[in-house]
Amino acid sequence: MRYKYDDTTKKRMTTIELMVEEQDWQPKVTFIPKNKIVQVKINYGEVDLARQVKSLGGRWNRDKKVWELSYGNVQALGLVKRIVD
């Protein structure tokens, strides 16, 4: 129950919220734009995968030892689970 107040008419109104239906719901994962650069971990020895990343414009970050690539390309390669924070 809630109260609403109207200053012009000097009235207080009592309101209620009515529950009509209840369903399971999963919140959406945070939206990431396809052009955002994300960091992807590729293990030593995965040469073919590293070449694919590089061919799509990926860059090696020597300090962090990760590949940096746009999120859209990461999705296309199926590497979303390899994204590092």
Phi and psi in degrees as a GROMACS rama.xvg file:
@    title "Ramachandran Plot"
@    xaxis  label "Phi"
@    yaxis  label "Psi"
@TYPE xy
-135.569  158.92  ARG-2
-116.059  135.237  TYR-3
-115.237  139.919  LYS-4
-117.558  133.024  TYR-5
-110.024  112.786  ASP-6
-69.0556  -33.5444  ASP-7
-72.5894  -39.6868  THR-8
-96.6448  -6.25965  THR-9
58.5559  47.1728  LYS-10
-125.243  149.399  LYS-11
-112.183  131.212  ARG-12
-115.934  137.972  MET-13
-99.3923  126.831  THR-14
-121.088  157.171  THR-15
-130.652  158.023  ILE-16
-106.234  131.175  GLU-17
-107.869  123.6  LEU-18
-86.9357  119.391  MET-19
-99.8303  -39.2616  VAL-20
-152.766  151.322  GLU-21
-131.731  131.972  GLU-22
-138.904  156.921  GLN-23
-68.6746  147.727  ASP-24
-150.292  136.385  TRP-25
-112.386  127.056  GLN-26
-64.403  148.117  PRO-27
-67.4388  144.19  LYS-28
-68.9112  146.16  VAL-29
-52.6282  132.444  THR-30
-71.6834  131.353  PHE-31
-118.985  121.516  ILE-32
-61.5496  145.668  PRO-33
-65.8273  -23.1278  LYS-34
-92.8035  0.374764  ASN-35
-71.4775  135.05  LYS-36
-81.4156  126.189  ILE-37
-122.539  161.948  VAL-38
-102.761  132.868  GLN-39
-124.252  134.247  VAL-40
-90.4715  122.156  LYS-41
-123.145  125.035  ILE-42
-70.891  154.758  ASN-43
-60.1524  133.518  TYR-44
99.5907  -12.6856  GLY-45
-88.2023  64.2243  GLU-46
-65.5759  -43.8559  VAL-47
-61.9229  -41.7802  ASP-48
-66.1794  -41.5703  LEU-49
-62.4423  -37.5964  ALA-50
-65.7474  -38.8365  ARG-51
-62.9493  -43.7229  GLN-52
-62.4298  -44.9649  VAL-53
-64.2411  -37.8907  LYS-54
-67.123  -22.9493  SER-55
-93.6268  11.5079  LEU-56
96.9802  10.257  GLY-57
-68.5277  148.835  GLY-58
-124.624  141.709  ARG-59
-83.5017  127.352  TRP-60
-99.4563  104.025  ASN-61
-64.8576  -37.0391  ARG-62
-67.7725  -42.4611  ASP-63
-94.3906  -10.2337  LYS-64
57.7039  48.1246  LYS-65
-138.327  159.987  VAL-66
-92.8161  142.489  TRP-67
-112.776  126.774  GLU-68
-152.44  153.814  LEU-69
-66.022  147.257  SER-70
-60.1267  -36.5451  TYR-71
-60.5803  -41.546  GLY-72
-71.216  -33.8532  ASN-73
-62.5092  -42.0607  VAL-74
-63.3678  -43.2324  GLN-75
-61.8257  -35.2196  ALA-76
-85.0381  -7.82223  LEU-77
73.7344  34.892  GLY-78
-109.147  19.3044  LEU-79
-59.0506  -36.4601  VAL-80
-71.5985  -12.7148  LYS-81
-95.3449  3.82871  ARG-82
-67.7094  133.212  ILE-83
-109.287  149.747  VAL-84
